[in-house]
């Protein structure tokens, strides 16, 4: 297997690992964090919160590594945008995921202390808990924007370089715009989560293509 073929397969696997880890993190924590009695539920389900946090870190580091692995290929076509991909889909995205995990673990501590205190009806524990949940919501909105900007750079480069079939890159560009719209709307308190679906599906299709087919060899060879 050639070096470029291995790179394509590695990128595809990292995409899948990141996406699966992200979905599993929601499975483990979603119902707990959305419960009206979350301050009690978080403490009762410590292992699920910790597992969900580890899965978020796995997602963040997998997607960050994806941008690093992809960089040598993309820089042949546009080094500035390739660096932008590493910055947005790598460094900034990873930092945001780490911040979310920190909030979850702090919420776990607040929940444990809240239970120890006898779950008072009104307390600073509830205020801290609400602030931490609100912070994760705001970070999720920012993360969507960071994620989509990085994705738009990737798919623009794929479209211009013809490393992948045009239908995949065009699908990614459209999905990236919709994903960006979901992040911007979330910042104004409007829930349009459905707009994230096209890009989520596209990235899984692309990941499988990269594993099975790899990059367009003629497009790769044109820059070597």
Secondary structure, 3 states (H helix, E strand, C coil): CCHHHHHHHHHHHHHHHHHHHHHHHHHHHHHHHCCCCHHHHHHHCHHHHHHHHHHHHHHHHHHHHHHHHHHHHHCCCCHHHHHHHHHHHHHHHHHHHHHHHHHHHHHHHHHHHHHHCCCCCCCHHHHHHHHHHHHHHHHHHHHHHHHHHHHHHHHHHHHHHCCCCHHHHHHHHHHHHHHHHHHHHHHCCCCCHHHHHHHHHHHHHHHHHHHHCCCCHHHHHCCC
